[in-house]
Amino acid sequence: MTDPTTTEPRTDTGLSGLEIRGLRVAFDGFTAVDGVDLDVGPGDLRFLIGPNGAGKTTLVDAVTGLVKAEGSVRFGGEDILGRSVHRIARSGIGRTFQTATVFEELTVLQNLDIAAGAGRGTLTMLRRRKGVPESVARALETVGLTDLAGSLAGTLAHGRKQWLEIGMLLVQDVRLLLLDEPVAGMSHDERQATGELLRRISRERTVVVIEHDMDFMRSFARSVSVLHAGKVLSEGTVTEVQADPKVQEVYLGHAATEGTTTGVPRPTAAQEA
Ligand SMILES: Nc1ncnc2c1ncn2[C@@H]1O[C@H](COP(=O)(O)OP(=O)(O)OP(=O)(O)O)[C@@H](O)[C@H]1O
């Protein structure tokens, strides 16, 4: 269930929100993102859900500069659309992909150190350091990997690799985290720990999660946007979105055609009867 004490997006100084207007992405005449307006408040923990092919990943690709898009994407007061991937990353936006991309042959600490270095100036990089940088120690603590700092990343369990990747965004001081199905393939306990981690992170940063796992969404989303056929179909709290007949129609329609209940919001009592 959504924590009622954390329903309101935070507005503390230093937190930045995302403002998307008229976002459009076309691939050879096929419009994958079709005029999306989306506001993610500072410190929100927003879930982006929708059936396969709805345009969720393409939207994140557009925000991070991986695909060309029209419209506007403002973060921290600046329009970032059209900037290079590198410049967008430097403006404080980071993402993870469905498959964790960590350096398996390096230790957890080395992975974090490299990620931290990516945000440092050349002079700082050249300076000799003693011990673990504070930002790295903090990230280790936050993602719960302090005791595994010396372990090779390749030996980590699946869930912990995802946490390491999130830690790599934290040391880069990413202020907007865009996470693509972070709990896919995780055990129940790992999902729970990941949800709690995202709650902690969203006290200081803005978090957007693409997700198909509806139980996870129900437990941890502070707000939800439903995408369908490249457009925002519905938006609100978990309760509001689940009660929206348009959402039920889209998901139930898919369940019927795909023979799966993955991603189907829990039917209302009336539907179950
Ligand atoms: N590079 C591309 N070239 C052509 N079409 C693409 C490309 N990338 C995505 N698409 C199409 O755009 C649509 C949206 O895809 P996208 O991956 O954004 O959906 P999604 O909501 O993330 O789906 P899923 O939940 O399955 O990951 C799909 O029809 C997909 O086939």
The ligand as an SDF file (V2000), in Angstrom:
LIG
                    3D

 31 33  0  0  0  0  0  0  0  0999 V2000
   14.4980    2.0790  -32.4100 N   0  0  0  0  0  0  0  0  0  0  0  0
   13.2400    1.8130  -32.7330 C   0  0  0  0  0  0  0  0  0  0  0  0
   12.8630    1.7340  -34.0240 N   0  0  0  0  0  0  0  0  0  0  0  0
   11.5860    1.4630  -34.3700 C   0  0  0  0  0  0  0  0  0  0  0  0
   10.5860    1.2980  -33.4630 N   0  0  0  0  0  0  0  0  0  0  0  0
   10.9080    1.3650  -32.1790 C   0  0  0  0  0  0  0  0  0  0  0  0
   12.2380    1.6240  -31.7320 C   0  0  0  0  0  0  0  0  0  0  0  0
   12.2290    1.6570  -30.3640 N   0  0  0  0  0  0  0  0  0  0  0  0
   10.9660    1.4140  -29.9820 C   0  0  0  0  0  0  0  0  0  0  0  0
   10.1720    1.2360  -31.0650 N   0  0  0  0  0  0  0  0  0  0  0  0
    8.7370    0.9580  -31.0500 C   0  0  0  0  0  0  0  0  0  0  0  0
    8.1200    1.9890  -30.2910 O   0  0  0  0  0  0  0  0  0  0  0  0
    7.0460    1.4650  -29.5120 C   0  0  0  0  0  0  0  0  0  0  0  0
    7.2750    1.8160  -28.0560 C   0  0  0  0  0  0  0  0  0  0  0  0
    8.3520    1.0030  -27.5700 O   0  0  0  0  0  0  0  0  0  0  0  0
    8.8790    1.1300  -26.0730 P   0  0  0  0  0  0  0  0  0  0  0  0
   10.0250    0.1840  -25.9580 O   0  0  0  0  0  0  0  0  0  0  0  0
    9.1080    2.5380  -25.7510 O   0  0  0  0  0  0  0  0  0  0  0  0
    7.6260    0.6060  -25.2610 O   0  0  0  0  0  0  0  0  0  0  0  0
    7.5480    0.2320  -23.7250 P   0  0  0  0  0  0  0  0  0  0  0  0
    6.3040    0.8520  -23.2040 O   0  0  0  0  0  0  0  0  0  0  0  0
    8.8200    0.5840  -23.0500 O   0  0  0  0  0  0  0  0  0  0  0  0
    7.3770   -1.3400  -23.8180 O   0  0  0  0  0  0  0  0  0  0  0  0
    7.9180   -2.5050  -22.8400 P   0  0  0  0  0  0  0  0  0  0  0  0
    7.0860   -2.3960  -21.6080 O   0  0  0  0  0  0  0  0  0  0  0  0
    7.6410   -3.7450  -23.6100 O   0  0  0  0  0  0  0  0  0  0  0  0
    9.3860   -2.2690  -22.5880 O   0  0  0  0  0  0  0  0  0  0  0  0
    7.0060   -0.0300  -29.7950 C   0  0  0  0  0  0  0  0  0  0  0  0
    6.0300   -0.2710  -30.7810 O   0  0  0  0  0  0  0  0  0  0  0  0
    8.3880   -0.3300  -30.3250 C   0  0  0  0  0  0  0  0  0  0  0  0
    8.3650   -1.4220  -31.2200 O   0  0  0  0  0  0  0  0  0  0  0  0
  1  2  1  0
  2  3  1  0
  2  7  2  0
  3  4  2  0
  4  5  1  0
  5  6  2  0
  6  7  1  0
  6 10  1  0
  7  8  1  0
  8  9  2  0
  9 10  1  0
 10 11  1  0
 11 12  1  0
 11 30  1  0
 12 13  1  0
 13 14  1  0
 13 28  1  0
 14 15  1  0
 15 16  1  0
 16 17  2  0
 16 18  1  0
 16 19  1  0
 19 20  1  0
 20 21  2  0
 20 22  1  0
 20 23  1  0
 23 24  1  0
 24 25  2  0
 24 26  1  0
 24 27  1  0
 28 29  1  0
 28 30  1  0
 30 31  1  0
M  END
$$$$
